[in-house]
Amino acid sequence: MRFDPAGGVVCLGETMAVLVPAEPGPVRSARTWTRAIGGAESNVAMHLARLGVRSRWVGAVGDDALGGAVLDFVSGAGVDVSAVHVDPDRPTGLYVKEADPTGTRTRYYRRGSAASAMGVDTLDRVKLDDVALIHVTGITAALSDGCLDLLRAVLARPRPVPVSFDLNWRPALWRDRDPAVLRDLADAADIVLVGSDEAHAVWGVDGVDDLRALLPSPTTLVIKHGERGATVVEDGAAVFHQALRVDVVEPVGAGDAFAAGYLAAHLSGETPTRRLRAGHLQAASALLTSEDVGEPLPADVTVPLLDADPATWAAAHLGRPS
């Protein structure tokens, strides 16, 4: 599954190193660990690159081994990382993850990180030549006052290119901050992606009509209903499409994958149905792995399903690769 939009995408936000136990059992007993990379915006950038979309990740890492690992991993996926700031004084953020099919528990070590020091001046590194979209998430707004100012600057009008905003609700980040700002940030975007469960947690509403009333300004509103499917609200109409049946290994990263699939198809001028299918197909590639960015599904799976008749789509069932 590949797309060829006219311009590229800039994904702006934090990426951290991740430690995952490499053996079963309680985390406190683990002696061996696997180092991975985690960041909503860079996840989207990597998925976009796999889908044929030129993507650039803009963020900040420390001048340390973990920061180097982040840059190597993201650039190795075909993403332009030339605008990432390497901070000589602050460390790369880190989180520890314990995950299984029932959920994921995480512990963050990001206070005082390089990414938390980002501010409006970060935009000085964002070149918009041949860029069709800037993608941001609500995570950045919670990292620091400077990061919140950065998001407000990205979303200020008039602006040179459209902006997509994924709510990406992380309650642990908002314990000492007011999440009320998320409504204004979302309503200022051109494309908004939000899970109905997230919307209920943050705003107390989860229905399609209620969310559209809450966020009247975005041209496109994409509401994800978990394993049921997703809805596009646009031009006064709502289009729902059911999700694929997938044998879930671990859910973390699926939302970022969905966002990339949807945005790649959206920028290529696809219909709402094909956009949602592209999102569901890309999400499936993440659901079938314990990594935040899994291996892409083979073309002989994605290409037929993208244009399958409704009965074939409904009957599809994707299992973990043997």
C-alpha positions as CSV (number, residue, x, y, z in Angstrom):
1,M,0.0,0.0,0.0
2,R,1.7,3.2,-1.2
3,F,0.5,6.8,-1.8
4,D,2.0,9.7,-3.7
5,P,0.8,13.0,-2.3
6,A,2.0,16.2,-3.9
7,G,3.9,17.4,-0.7
8,G,5.5,16.0,2.4
9,V,4.6,16.0,6.1
10,V,6.5,17.5,9.0
11,C,5.8,15.7,12.3
12,L,6.8,17.8,15.3
13,G,7.1,16.4,18.9
14,E,9.1,14.3,21.4
15,T,10.7,10.9,20.9
16,M,12.2,8.9,23.7
17,A,14.2,5.8,24.1
18,V,12.2,2.8,25.4
19,L,13.2,-0.1,27.6
20,V,11.1,-3.3,27.4
21,P,11.8,-6.4,29.4
22,A,13.3,-9.1,27.2
23,E,12.0,-11.9,29.3
24,P,8.6,-12.9,30.9
25,G,7.7,-12.2,34.4
26,P,7.6,-9.1,36.7
27,V,9.6,-6.1,35.5
28,R,11.5,-5.9,38.8
29,S,12.9,-9.4,38.1
30,A,14.0,-8.7,34.6
31,R,17.8,-8.9,34.0
32,T,17.8,-8.4,30.2
33,W,16.1,-5.6,28.4
34,T,15.4,-4.6,24.8
35,R,16.0,-1.0,23.8
36,A,13.4,0.5,21.4
37,I,12.2,4.0,20.4
38,G,8.9,5.6,21.2
39,G,7.3,8.9,20.1
40,A,3.9,9.5,18.6
41,E,5.0,12.0,16.0
42,S,8.1,10.1,14.9
43,N,6.0,6.9,14.8
44,V,3.7,8.7,12.3
45,A,6.6,10.0,10.3
46,M,8.1,6.4,10.0
47,H,4.7,5.0,8.9
48,L,4.3,7.8,6.4
49,A,7.7,7.0,4.9
50,R,6.8,3.4,4.5
51,L,3.6,4.5,2.7
52,G,5.7,6.5,0.2
53,V,5.1,9.9,1.8
54,R,8.1,12.2,2.3
55,S,8.3,12.8,6.0
56,R,10.4,14.9,8.4
57,W,10.5,14.6,12.1
58,V,11.4,17.7,14.1
59,G,12.2,17.4,17.8
60,A,15.1,17.4,20.3
61,V,17.3,14.8,21.8
62,G,20.2,14.8,24.2
63,D,23.8,14.6,23.1
64,D,24.0,11.1,24.5
65,A,23.9,7.5,23.4
66,L,20.1,7.3,23.6
67,G,19.7,10.4,21.5
68,G,22.0,8.9,18.9
69,A,20.0,5.7,18.9
70,V,16.8,7.7,18.4
71,L,18.2,9.5,15.4
72,D,19.7,6.3,13.9
73,F,16.4,4.4,14.2
74,V,14.1,7.2,12.9
75,S,16.4,8.1,10.0
76,G,16.9,4.4,9.2
77,A,13.1,4.2,8.5
78,G,13.5,6.8,5.8
79,V,12.6,9.9,7.8
80,D,14.5,13.2,7.4
81,V,15.9,14.1,10.9
82,S,18.1,17.0,9.8
83,A,16.0,19.5,11.8
84,V,16.3,17.6,15.1
85,H,18.1,19.6,17.8
86,V,20.8,17.8,19.7
87,D,20.9,19.4,23.1
88,P,24.3,19.5,24.7
89,D,23.0,20.0,28.2
90,R,19.7,18.1,28.6
91,P,19.2,14.3,28.3
92,T,17.1,12.2,25.9
93,G,13.8,11.2,27.5
94,L,13.3,7.6,28.5
95,Y,10.4,5.4,29.4
96,V,10.1,1.8,30.6
97,K,7.3,-0.3,29.2
98,E,5.6,-3.5,30.4
99,A,3.0,-4.7,27.9
100,D,0.8,-7.6,27.1
101,P,-2.5,-8.0,25.1
102,T,-4.6,-6.7,28.0
103,G,-2.8,-3.3,28.2
104,T,0.4,-1.5,28.7
105,R,1.9,0.1,31.8
106,T,4.6,2.7,31.4
107,R,6.9,4.7,33.7
108,Y,8.4,7.9,32.2
109,Y,11.7,9.6,32.9
110,R,11.3,12.8,30.9
111,R,11.4,15.7,33.3
112,G,14.1,18.1,32.2
113,S,14.6,16.3,28.9
114,A,15.8,17.9,25.7
115,A,12.3,17.7,24.2
116,S,10.7,19.4,27.2
117,A,12.9,22.5,26.4
118,M,11.4,23.0,23.0
119,G,9.7,26.3,22.4
120,V,8.5,28.7,19.7
121,D,12.1,29.0,18.4
122,T,11.8,25.3,17.3
123,L,9.9,26.7,14.3
124,D,13.0,28.3,13.1
125,R,14.2,24.8,12.1
126,V,11.0,23.9,10.3
127,K,11.4,24.4,6.5
128,L,8.1,24.3,4.7
129,D,9.3,24.0,1.1
130,D,7.3,21.3,-0.6
131,V,5.4,20.5,2.7
132,A,1.6,19.7,2.5
133,L,0.9,19.2,6.2
134,I,2.3,19.7,9.7
135,H,1.3,17.0,12.2
136,V,1.3,17.5,16.0
137,T,-0.3,15.8,19.0
138,G,-1.6,16.8,22.4
139,I,1.3,15.1,24.1
140,T,3.6,18.1,23.3
141,A,1.2,20.5,25.0
142,A,1.8,18.7,28.3
143,L,5.6,18.6,28.3
144,S,6.2,22.2,29.4
145,D,5.0,25.8,29.1
146,G,7.4,26.3,26.2
147,C,6.1,23.2,24.4
148,L,2.5,24.5,24.8
149,D,3.6,27.9,23.4
150,L,5.1,25.9,20.5
151,L,1.9,24.2,19.7
152,R,-0.1,27.4,19.9
153,A,2.4,29.0,17.4
154,V,2.0,26.0,15.0
155,L,-1.8,26.3,15.2
156,A,-2.0,30.1,14.9
157,R,-3.7,31.6,11.9
158,P,-2.9,32.6,9.2
159,R,-0.5,29.8,8.6
160,P,1.4,28.6,5.6
161,V,0.3,24.9,5.5
162,P,-2.6,22.9,7.1
163,V,-2.1,21.3,10.5
164,S,-3.4,17.9,11.7
165,F,-3.8,17.4,15.5
166,D,-4.1,14.0,17.2
167,L,-5.4,14.3,20.7
168,N,-3.3,11.4,22.0
169,W,-4.5,11.7,25.5
170,R,-1.9,10.6,28.1
171,P,-3.5,11.2,31.6
172,A,-0.2,10.8,33.4
173,L,1.2,13.8,31.7
174,W,-1.6,16.1,32.8
175,R,-1.5,15.5,36.6
176,D,0.0,18.9,37.2
177,R,-1.4,20.7,34.1
178,D,-4.8,21.8,32.9
179,P,-6.1,19.7,30.0
180,A,-8.7,22.4,29.1
181,V,-6.2,23.8,26.6
182,L,-6.6,20.7,24.4
183,R,-10.1,21.8,23.2
184,D,-8.8,25.1,21.9
185,L,-5.8,23.4,20.3
186,A,-7.9,20.8,18.6
187,D,-10.5,23.3,17.4
188,A,-7.7,25.4,15.8
189,A,-6.5,22.5,13.6
190,D,-7.5,21.6,10.0
191,I,-7.7,17.8,10.6
192,V,-8.4,16.4,14.1
193,L,-8.0,12.7,15.0
194,V,-9.5,11.6,18.4
195,G,-10.5,8.4,20.0
196,S,-14.1,8.4,21.3
197,D,-12.7,7.0,24.6
198,E,-10.2,9.9,24.8
199,A,-12.9,12.4,24.1
200,H,-15.0,11.1,26.8
201,A,-12.1,11.2,29.3
202,V,-11.1,14.7,28.4
203,W,-14.3,16.4,27.4
204,G,-17.1,14.2,28.7
205,V,-18.5,13.6,25.2
206,D,-18.0,10.7,22.7
207,G,-20.8,10.8,20.2
208,V,-20.1,12.0,16.6
209,D,-22.6,14.8,16.7
210,D,-21.5,16.0,20.2
211,L,-17.9,16.0,19.1
212,R,-18.6,18.0,16.0
213,A,-20.5,20.5,18.1
214,L,-17.5,20.7,20.5
215,L,-15.0,21.1,17.6
216,P,-16.9,23.0,14.9
217,S,-13.8,24.6,13.2
218,P,-11.7,21.8,11.8
219,T,-12.4,20.9,8.1
220,T,-12.1,17.2,8.9
221,L,-12.8,15.4,12.1
222,V,-11.8,11.7,12.4
223,I,-13.3,9.8,15.4
224,K,-11.8,6.4,16.3
225,H,-14.2,4.0,18.0
226,G,-11.7,1.4,19.0
227,E,-12.2,-2.1,17.5
228,R,-15.5,-1.1,16.0
229,G,-14.1,1.3,13.4
230,A,-13.8,5.0,12.7
231,T,-15.9,7.9,11.4
232,V,-14.9,10.8,9.1
233,V,-17.0,14.0,9.6
234,E,-16.5,16.4,6.7
235,D,-18.6,18.7,4.6
236,G,-21.7,18.2,6.7
237,A,-21.6,14.4,6.4
238,A,-20.4,11.5,8.5
239,V,-18.9,8.3,7.0
240,F,-18.3,5.3,9.2
241,H,-16.1,2.3,8.3
242,Q,-15.6,-0.8,10.4
243,A,-12.2,-1.9,11.6
244,L,-10.5,-5.1,10.5
245,R,-10.5,-8.1,12.8
246,V,-7.0,-8.5,14.1
247,D,-5.3,-10.9,16.6
248,V,-3.9,-8.1,18.8
249,V,-0.4,-8.6,20.2
250,E,-0.1,-5.2,21.8
251,P,-2.2,-2.0,21.2
252,V,0.4,0.7,21.7
253,G,1.3,2.5,18.5
254,A,-1.9,1.5,16.6
255,G,-3.3,5.0,16.9
256,D,-0.1,6.5,15.3
257,A,-0.2,4.0,12.6
258,F,-3.9,4.7,11.9
259,A,-3.1,8.4,11.7
260,A,-0.3,7.9,9.2
261,G,-2.5,5.6,7.0
262,Y,-5.4,8.0,7.1
263,L,-3.2,11.1,6.4
264,A,-1.4,9.5,3.5
265,A,-4.6,8.7,1.8
266,H,-6.2,12.1,2.7
267,L,-3.3,14.0,1.2
268,S,-3.6,11.9,-1.9
269,G,-7.2,13.0,-2.4
270,E,-8.8,9.6,-1.6
271,T,-12.4,9.2,-0.6
272,P,-13.4,9.0,3.1
273,T,-13.9,5.3,2.8
274,R,-10.4,4.6,1.3
275,R,-8.9,7.0,3.9
276,L,-10.4,5.0,6.7
277,R,-9.4,1.7,5.2
278,A,-5.8,2.9,4.8
279,G,-5.9,3.9,8.5
280,H,-7.3,0.5,9.6
281,L,-4.8,-1.4,7.5
282,Q,-1.8,0.6,8.8
283,A,-3.1,0.2,12.4
284,A,-3.2,-3.6,11.9
285,S,0.5,-3.7,11.2
286,A,1.1,-2.1,14.7
287,L,-1.5,-4.3,16.4
288,L,0.3,-7.5,15.2
289,T,3.5,-6.7,17.0
290,S,4.9,-5.7,20.4
291,E,6.9,-2.8,18.7
292,D,5.5,0.7,18.5
293,V,6.2,0.6,14.7
294,G,5.9,-3.0,13.4
295,E,6.7,-4.5,10.1
296,P,4.4,-3.3,7.3
297,L,1.8,-5.7,6.1
298,P,2.6,-7.2,2.7
299,A,1.2,-5.6,-0.4
300,D,-0.6,-8.8,-1.4
301,V,-2.7,-8.2,1.8
302,T,-3.2,-4.4,1.8
303,V,-3.7,-3.7,-1.9
304,P,-6.7,-6.1,-2.4
305,L,-8.3,-5.1,0.9
306,L,-8.1,-1.4,0.1
307,D,-10.6,-1.9,-2.7
308,A,-12.3,-5.0,-1.5
309,D,-16.1,-5.2,-1.5
310,P,-17.8,-4.7,1.9
311,A,-18.3,-8.5,2.4
312,T,-14.7,-9.3,1.8
313,W,-13.5,-6.5,4.1
314,A,-15.9,-7.7,6.9
315,A,-14.7,-11.3,6.6
316,A,-11.0,-10.5,6.7
317,H,-9.2,-11.6,9.8
318,L,-5.5,-10.8,10.2
319,G,-3.4,-13.0,12.5
320,R,0.1,-12.7,13.8
321,P,2.7,-13.7,11.2
322,S,4.1,-17.2,11.8
